[in-house]
Amino acid sequence: MAYLTLNKKKLKENYLFLKKMFEEKGVSWGVVSKVFCGNRLFLSELIELGVTEIHDSRISNLAMIKSIKAEVQTVYIKPVSKRNIGKMVQFADVSLNSELKSITWISEEAVLQGKIHKIIIMVETGDLREGVMGEQLLDFYSAVFDLPNIEIIGLGTNLNCLNGIMPSTDKLIQLALYKQIIELKFNKTIPWVSAGTSVTIPLMLSHQLPKGINHFRVGETLYFGMNIVEEKVIDGMHGDVMELFTEIIEMQEKPLVPSGVLAPTPQGEVKKIDENLLGKSSFRAIVDVGVLDVDPKYLIPTDPNMELLGASSDMIIINLGENPNKYKVGDVLSFQLKYMGALGLLNSDYVDKKVVG
């Protein structure tokens, strides 16, 4: 059975790297746990690091976090549907919101549950996902700041997730200015200006983060050590906190070109024949994981001699050329992962999960 590993030593070193960096800048931060898909084993390792604030977009995952350690501050990081507001208020201490009606319903539910629910108001800064338009922000805040059992603790924004719009110093300065304007107009204090996700960290590394930005929500850089702008691992961090291990279930020397009438694959792809490869062959390995578990484009072979040729629902085909490492059936091939690859694997019940290191 294919399995995914979490290296707790490397996770801890990445966590301490970020913790030191944020402390030096006087910035608070929470860890985004979406990639773990509520896996209790992996979440427990995260919490054992001393993480006190965890963000997720699935209420069931927040419930799992609370079952491990109730004292962790949980943050729900997408707009909540009406039918899930009761559970969201039960398991999330904080939520990111940009819909007036939703916050009104959250207020009503928080009164029923006898809780104070904290809100970060999301502001649109150009990527066109969730967020209140800037020109409407004062009216929006006026409508929600006095709702019962609601505490507005921050303004936030989200960038790069839909249209790829990158954070910039100008955009973040504008977000910080919104906070100042609201505080002056309403005589209220807003503790956090939540600048965004891992994609904003490069601004901090290059000393371009505006003063006033004091909160981050970080997932990808913690688990993959990535400077997302430069698409490389940050010096001092690890890119292989998680790895996939698969077993070879068939090894055969086969032609490089298929034979017969071509039709669309189950994924709707029509293969093209490279006539330059006619008459040539190579060793091909089949491993015990497929597109139901992970899209092969999110896998990074640890052996440069491996070429991913394609996949079906439960198998991936790998070209090993002349097989210089003499792989055989039963051997294990390993892969580093991109974020979306790890997300798929954590969500798969067909891939085992292990902690190592």
Buried (B, 14 or more C-beta within 10 A) or exposed (E): EBBBBBBBEBBBBBBEBBBEBBEEBEBBBBBBBBBBBBBEEBBBBBBEBEBEBBBBBBBEBBBBBBEBBEEBBBBBBBBBEEEEBBBBBBBBBBBBBBBBEBBBBBBBBBBEEEEEBBBBBBBBBBBEBBBBEBEEBBEBBEEBBEBEBBEBBBBBBBBBEEEEBBBBEEBBEBBBBBBEEBEEEBEEEBBBBBBBBBBBBBBBBEEEBBEBBBBBBBBBBBBBBBBBBEEEBBEEBBBBBBBBBBBBEEBEEEEBBEEEEEEEEEEEEEEEEEEEEEEEEBBBBBBBBBBBBBEBEBBBBBEEBBEBBBBBEBBBBBBBEEBEEEBEEEBEBBBBBBBBBBBBBBBBEEBEBEEEE
